[in-house]
Amino acid sequence: MKEQQQKSGLSLRERIDFRLDTLQSWMESNFHLENPSQAYALTLSISKFWSALSEEDREYVQCAQDAIEEGRSWNV
């Protein structure tokens, strides 16, 4: 794992933040309406780090999953 981390050049926190930033961008642009499976897969890749997420980040991921599942646009 550490070897993979060093190869990617990003710390665990940086990888989580990159995924969260990507999710936010996708949700705000309503990318999830045209690509729900891709957007949902991203939420799952974030969720595996649940214990490292803040309460706010966890809530955001859950709200995003709900919007993806229900096909709702993201109104920020």
Buried (B, 14 or more C-beta within 10 A) or exposed (E): EEEEEEEEEEEEEEBBEEBBEBBBEBBEEBBBBEBBEEBBEBBEBBBEBEEEBEEEBBEBBEEBBEBBEEEEEBEE
